[in-house]
Amino acid sequence: MNTALALLVAWLGALGVGVSLGRLASDGLRGRAVVNLLIEARGALLPFVIAAMWLTLPQLPRWLVIGATAALVQGIAVARWVLRHDSDAAGLAGDIALGHSGGGISTRHAAARGAVSSTVAFVVVVVCALEALATRWSPTSAPTGGSLGAWMVTADSTVWLAWVLAALILVGLEAGTRALISGRAAGAVSHLLRSAARRV
Amino acid sequence: MGLVDTIRRVFWLLPVLIVGAASLFAAFSSTIAPPPAGSALFFNPRPRQASSEAEAALQRFLAAEDGADAKADAKADANAAEDAAARLVRLGGAALPHLLERIDSLPPDQARRLADALWPIAERMGSWESETLALTDARDAKRSERRLEFWRDFRDEHASDFRPLVVQRLVRRLSARDLSLRRADLLVVDTYALPALIDQLGRVQTNADVERVQRVAALIAHVRGQEFRGQARSVVAARRLASQLRGEWDREGPDYTSLNGVEQLAASLSQTEFAIWVRRSLRQLTKVDDSALGERLARGAAISAPSFLLALLGALVLGPALAAWLQVLEMSRKVPRAGRLSVRLGLALAVCSLLPGALLEPTASAFWRGSLALLAGTLPSTFLLSHELGQRVDWRTHRLLRRRRSWARVRAIWRWLGPSLPTLSPLVAAEAAFAVACLEIGSNRPGLGLETWRAAQTGDLPWLMLSSLALGLFTGSTQLLCDAVLGTRRFAWWEAD
């Protein structure tokens, strides 16, 4: 349960932070400089240092701290991928001809690529690593109720199950992110709603 | 990014470093490494100086003495008076110009008590242990009166000695040669000479510097009322002693310093935790101070660098090569469509088992650690770039390239992959550092990662600042270099080809 909540926060957070920052930067307003600064800040602070800083606030639950740390770390990485050089000139020219804004189009094109969905999906690795480190940090107060990272460092014979579960979540999150960004998820949901309405 | 942009960003590196350092300092200080209670972080609205500290101690002393006389909680007030008197003695000569000015404005009884309280300073100065002033208790009143007279005479005789330039000249001469007469002159001003003495500690490189530090340190110990035990016979020991004295001065110095109007404004910024950290760091960076932190960094870097470089090698060379190879195989239809999911699942499984897996192995061998670091760099990079490539190659491109030679397929893939590498580089630097830290924490090796982990637990602010700034600077430089590469004409031509 702890991991599920942390993953939900991390996944939505990374996607939101990354795509928003990318859009902000591509629309000007010195956004690219902000993203560059954030990349440097991300490089400066190791994830467990960020988590340790947030853990000093007693009112924050551990899953929220771990989820938010993973969201921040991966969200900033997503922003760099969203801002990368794009050579999809043909697609861009078509969109511009249809009257869309250049910045918006390039962001959408870049965000729909594999690197973005993979980077977002890597929140699983960050979350599991932080949970595993938290277990080593203070084994007595580590997240035990449904914590994948804690399970991974228990060193019992079922540890491979935790790895398989994490791998499935990683691939699933990647597919889910891709579907969400490309609009297929919204299409599928609307299709389901329409078919349900017809039956009613 | 064009050349102008690159130059602009290079010029921005220093301001970014300063703002980044201040932000990190604020973040660490407000969370895991809180500063001593009551200390100012970036701005001190009430900077300390000798006169204000002396006045505060004097007020406490007089209030406590009056309370003790009134016999209302007399014992507590007597203790408070003793504490305040001890504080006045510690402030010593630096407080005398202010206190001796004030002594005539006090009622006679209070003036006599103050003269008594200040007497240990006169004894420390060394020339006034006369029999007439060391009278018996039965003649206390007379003794106090004569001490008061002494301080009034002292003020008139030595007013010209309490000037910064005079003291600096004296200290310079004394630090160059051991002159007993000059020493006596210097002891007259007592702690007033401390700023000049600390300045004279200087850089320690030769045997002459060692002797100078010995002389100056002995004087510092004397005027602070301490026994000089820090015999330093070698350059290393003398540098350590000088660093220790300067470190103590960073916090205690304002109590012995007089400030004019402009200096008072500057002191609002310099008497803060951030300014103390900056001063210490600059002294350590310029090798003026002995740097235990620098030694720790060098030791940690020697342990962490091989793993870090292997992780970077994996992420920037092996990972992309593996991703390109998988894509070529897919184009050649050597990997069936159904097998693509298996490959991704396999990669995901390897990635997910890697970091926590590294934490499971407390006694990893060098080979195992190196392999884990290499894999920790390679596999995430392969996973990410193979997906990126897979999304680029749609069915039209697939059909077109399948008809061409294998070399053409490799070139096409490399052309898509090329621009992704400079985008990836600044990101993998942080990820490689995290992976190496996990490896070190798992195997309990005292590299940079484990040191940072311990620093986060214990609130070791200097180490956290050092490691974070070093990592941030590395990431920033890598990003700048990569963005410059992305903006070069050659790369643009390659991409458009």
Boltz contact constraints between the chains, C-beta under 6 A:
constraints:
  - contact:
      token1: [A, 39]
      token2: [B, 426]
      max_distance: 6.0
  - contact:
      token1: [A, 39]
      token2: [B, 479]
      max_distance: 6.0
  - contact:
      token1: [A, 40]
      token2: [B, 472]
      max_distance: 6.0
  - contact:
      token1: [A, 40]
      token2: [B, 475]
      max_distance: 6.0
  - contact:
      token1: [A, 40]
      token2: [B, 476]
      max_distance: 6.0
  - contact:
      token1: [A, 42]
      token2: [B, 430]
      max_distance: 6.0
  - contact:
      token1: [A, 43]
      token2: [B, 429]
      max_distance: 6.0
  - contact:
      token1: [A, 43]
      token2: [B, 430]
      max_distance: 6.0
  - contact:
      token1: [A, 43]
      token2: [B, 471]
      max_distance: 6.0
  - contact:
      token1: [A, 43]
      token2: [B, 472]
      max_distance: 6.0
  - contact:
      token1: [A, 43]
      token2: [B, 475]
      max_distance: 6.0
  - contact:
      token1: [A, 44]
      token2: [B, 468]
      max_distance: 6.0
  - contact:
      token1: [A, 44]
      token2: [B, 471]
      max_distance: 6.0
  - contact:
      token1: [A, 44]
      token2: [B, 472]
      max_distance: 6.0
  - contact:
      token1: [A, 45]
      token2: [B, 468]
      max_distance: 6.0
  - contact:
      token1: [A, 46]
      token2: [B, 434]
      max_distance: 6.0
  - contact:
      token1: [A, 46]
      token2: [B, 437]
      max_distance: 6.0
  - contact:
      token1: [A, 47]
      token2: [B, 434]
      max_distance: 6.0
  - contact:
      token1: [A, 49]
      token2: [B, 456]
      max_distance: 6.0
  - contact:
      token1: [A, 52]
      token2: [B, 32]
      max_distance: 6.0
  - contact:
      token1: [A, 52]
      token2: [B, 456]
      max_distance: 6.0
  - contact:
      token1: [A, 53]
      token2: [B, 31]
      max_distance: 6.0
  - contact:
      token1: [A, 53]
      token2: [B, 32]
      max_distance: 6.0
  - contact:
      token1: [A, 56]
      token2: [B, 31]
      max_distance: 6.0
  - contact:
      token1: [A, 56]
      token2: [B, 32]
      max_distance: 6.0
  - contact:
      token1: [A, 77]
      token2: [B, 427]
      max_distance: 6.0
  - contact:
      token1: [A, 84]
      token2: [B, 423]
      max_distance: 6.0
  - contact:
      token1: [A, 85]
      token2: [B, 419]
      max_distance: 6.0
  - contact:
      token1: [A, 85]
      token2: [B, 486]
      max_distance: 6.0
  - contact:
      token1: [A, 87]
      token2: [B, 495]
      max_distance: 6.0
  - contact:
      token1: [A, 113]
      token2: [B, 388]
      max_distance: 6.0
  - contact:
      token1: [A, 113]
      token2: [B, 391]
      max_distance: 6.0
  - contact:
      token1: [A, 114]
      token2: [B, 387]
      max_distance: 6.0
  - contact:
      token1: [A, 114]
      token2: [B, 388]
      max_distance: 6.0
  - contact:
      token1: [A, 114]
      token2: [B, 390]
      max_distance: 6.0
  - contact:
      token1: [A, 114]
      token2: [B, 391]
      max_distance: 6.0
  - contact:
      token1: [A, 115]
      token2: [B, 384]
      max_distance: 6.0
  - contact:
      token1: [A, 115]
      token2: [B, 388]
      max_distance: 6.0
  - contact:
      token1: [A, 118]
      token2: [B, 384]
      max_distance: 6.0
  - contact:
      token1: [A, 118]
      token2: [B, 387]
      max_distance: 6.0
  - contact:
      token1: [A, 128]
      token2: [B, 356]
      max_distance: 6.0
  - contact:
      token1: [A, 129]
      token2: [B, 355]
      max_distance: 6.0
  - contact:
      token1: [A, 132]
      token2: [B, 356]
      max_distance: 6.0
  - contact:
      token1: [A, 132]
      token2: [B, 359]
      max_distance: 6.0
  - contact:
      token1: [A, 152]
      token2: [B, 356]
      max_distance: 6.0
  - contact:
      token1: [A, 153]
      token2: [B, 356]
      max_distance: 6.0
  - contact:
      token1: [A, 153]
      token2: [B, 359]
      max_distance: 6.0
  - contact:
      token1: [A, 153]
      token2: [B, 360]
      max_distance: 6.0
  - contact:
      token1: [A, 155]
      token2: [B, 360]
      max_distance: 6.0
  - contact:
      token1: [A, 163]
      token2: [B, 349]
      max_distance: 6.0
  - contact:
      token1: [A, 163]
      token2: [B, 352]
      max_distance: 6.0
  - contact:
      token1: [A, 163]
      token2: [B, 353]
      max_distance: 6.0
  - contact:
      token1: [A, 166]
      token2: [B, 352]
      max_distance: 6.0
  - contact:
      token1: [A, 167]
      token2: [B, 348]
      max_distance: 6.0
  - contact:
      token1: [A, 167]
      token2: [B, 349]
      max_distance: 6.0
  - contact:
      token1: [A, 167]
      token2: [B, 352]
      max_distance: 6.0
  - contact:
      token1: [A, 170]
      token2: [B, 348]
      max_distance: 6.0
  - contact:
      token1: [A, 171]
      token2: [B, 344]
      max_distance: 6.0
  - contact:
      token1: [A, 171]
      token2: [B, 345]
      max_distance: 6.0
  - contact:
      token1: [A, 171]
      token2: [B, 348]
      max_distance: 6.0
